Amino acid sequence: MDYNVTWRKKDKGWQCIISYKDSIGKWKQKSKQGFKTQKDGKAWLDKTVKELKKKVKDSIDPTLDKITFGEFCDMYLEHIKLYKAINTINSFGVVINMFSELKDKDINKITNVDIQKIIDKVVKKGNRTFATLEQYLIKLSLIFKAALNDYHIISTLPTKNIKLKTDKKKKSKKALTKQELDNLLKDFKDSKYYLVILIASTCGLRLGEILGITWDNVDFKNNTLTVNKQWNKVSGGFGFCECKSKNSYRVVPVPKEHYRNLKNIEM
């Protein structure tokens, strides 16, 4: 149970305030005043913390009390398959596989130390970048947050305060100049990739979004593209599917200088 203790002077005495997280992660408080000294309140503090810990533990779903990390991950993946794209499901699978050492351990017994040890091993191997590990931890945290907030089978997040070794040398990104872009478009003028490069360079769409554009998404009157689907992995191969998030659905303006290029291709 996450908790902290605050002492403050009140009415010529001391008040003890215990702030703690309940089984669904909400902060609550328990307090008592009238102690002559902080030492006088220690017995009450120790007893109350013990009672709160038991209360939080007892509120955890008993039917899932012994579920392992691997079993919970299987359950979690089955759930998100209903709402997430295959690429997202696969990325969670990669993360779960990375932490396979935890597979047979009860999920409510996994600690910050267990996760840090695995992270440290991966860092020593040097085959994962800081950015990749950071994304792995984000997904791992989502799994544990589901266990905490949705299923109430853990009382704290073991992914908190994990230390990552940052990259000392960050790769800089360089945007194309207008001349470089014009040259690139000229070189690919007769290529099947021309339209992809044109939209990517001028409209800021992701590759999957570009491949999901059909002619009914092109508004030649207002010079816009409507992003309402993407081309990505689906069950059985590749095909049209929903966009990555609700913010991905948008109408994007097409620069006037490239309007004729799209019109010529359409014709």
Secondary structure, 3 states (H helix, E strand, C coil): CCEEEEEEEECCEEEEEEEEECCCCCEEEEEEEEECCCHHHHHHHHHHHHHHHHHHHHCCCHHHCCCEHHHHHHHHHHHHCCCCCHHHHHHHHHHHHHCHHHCCCEHHHCCHHHHHHHHHHHHHHCCCCHHHHHHHHHHHHHHHHHHHHHCCCCCCCCCCCCCCCCCCCCCCCCCCCHHHHHHHHHHCCCCCCHHHHHHHHHHCCCHHHHHCCCHHHEECCCCEEEECCEEEEECCEEEEECCCCHHHCEEEECCHHHHHHHHHHHC
